[in-house]
Structure formats: structure tokens, C-alpha cells
Amino acid sequence: MAGDKAYSSRANRAHLRKRRIKAAIPEKKDQAANRRKKGSLGGRPLSHDADLYRDRNTVERAINKMKDWRGIATRYDKTPESYLAGLHLRAATIWISSLPAAN
């Protein structure tokens, strides 16, 4: 699971570890400094998959583009089917706008 630095707490990591989910969450600078200050009692440095964490940004930007539509951001739709249809429509418009222009 890729997460932001805000989710780097020990409790969040333990929750994911208990469920055997690999976390790609970088450590906050203050947490790393605290750990180093404790020396050998501070534990091992946390590892995270930098490539997976970088991909998180791509997904996050895609979700933000989807939420540019007011209906999706506010969830005005009455049924899950109409909300899903709005998501599909918005995804199609994003995809079409990313295609190169035909000459």
C-alpha cells in the first residue's frame, strides 16, 4: 500500500504488517531524526519502495482530475450506478483530452 508521509505512524505500519500488506510509506524527517538520536535502541531504518511511492502520485493526480467534475466531487448522484456512470464518463473525457490532436 502506498501512502503519504502523514500515515507513517508506528500504529499504521503495525496494522498493515498484521494484515501482511507491504507499506510504501516514507518516514517523516522528524521521526527519522528521533530514531537516529536513540542510537541502536531506535530500531532499524524503515524501508519503502521508492518506485511504488512515485506511482502513488500518478494515481493521486488522476483522482484529482476526476474530482474536477462537481457531480463526482460532491456525490450528488442518487444511485451507485449513476455515480459509476459519471466516473466512467469523466475518465473517458480525461482519456480523450490526453490523445494527440489529429491533423
C-alpha positions in Angstrom: 0.0 0.0 0.0 1.4 3.4 -1.0 0.7 6.2 1.5 1.7 9.7 2.2 4.2 10.6 5.0 1.2 11.6 7.1 0.4 7.9 7.5 3.9 6.9 8.6 3.0 6.3 12.3 4.1 3.1 14.0 0.4 2.1 14.6 -0.4 2.4 10.9 2.6 0.3 9.9 1.8 -2.3 12.6 -1.8 -2.5 11.3 -0.6 -3.1 7.7 2.1 -5.6 8.9 -0.5 -7.6 10.8 -2.5 -8.0 7.6 0.7 -8.8 5.6 0.4 -5.7 3.4 3.7 -4.2 2.3 3.8 -0.5 3.1 5.4 2.0 0.7 5.3 4.9 3.1 8.4 7.1 3.6 9.4 8.1 7.1 8.9 11.7 8.3 12.2 13.6 8.8 11.4 14.2 12.5 10.7 10.5 13.1 14.0 9.6 11.3 15.9 12.1 13.4 14.3 10.8 16.6 15.2 7.3 15.7 18.8 8.2 14.9 19.1 10.1 18.2 18.2 7.0 20.1 21.0 5.1 18.5 20.8 1.3 18.5 17.7 1.5 20.6 15.9 3.4 17.9 15.5 0.4 15.7 16.3 -0.2 12.1 15.6 2.4 9.4 12.3 1.9 7.6 12.4 0.8 4.1 10.0 1.7 1.4 9.7 1.0 -2.4 10.5 4.4 -3.9 9.1 3.4 -7.3 5.8 2.4 -5.9 5.7 5.6 -3.9 6.3 7.6 -7.0 3.4 5.8 -8.7 1.2 6.9 -5.9 1.5 10.5 -7.2 0.2 9.4 -10.6 -2.9 7.8 -9.1 -3.5 10.8 -6.8 -3.4 13.2 -9.7 -5.8 11.0 -11.7 -8.3 11.1 -8.8 -8.0 14.8 -8.5 -8.8 15.2 -12.2 -11.9 13.0 -11.7 -13.0 15.3 -8.8 -12.8 18.3 -11.1 -16.3 17.5 -12.0 -18.7 18.9 -9.4 -21.1 15.9 -9.5 -18.3 13.5 -8.7 -16.7 15.6 -6.1 -19.9 16.2 -4.2 -21.6 12.9 -5.0 -24.9 14.3 -5.9 -26.0 11.1 -7.7 -28.8 9.2 -6.1 -27.7 5.7 -7.0 -24.3 4.0 -7.2 -25.0 3.2 -10.8 -25.3 6.8 -11.9 -22.2 7.7 -9.8 -20.3 5.0 -11.6 -21.6 6.2 -14.9 -20.3 9.7 -14.1 -16.9 8.3 -13.2 -16.7 6.4 -16.5 -17.8 9.5 -18.4 -15.2 11.6 -16.7 -12.5 9.0 -17.2 -13.4 8.9 -20.9 -13.1 12.7 -21.3 -9.7 12.7 -19.5 -8.5 9.9 -21.8 -9.8 11.7 -25.0 -8.2 15.0 -23.9 -4.9 13.2 -23.5 -4.9 11.9 -27.1 -2.7 13.8 -29.6 -4.7 16.1 -31.9 -5.5 14.7 -35.3 -4.1 16.8 -38.2 
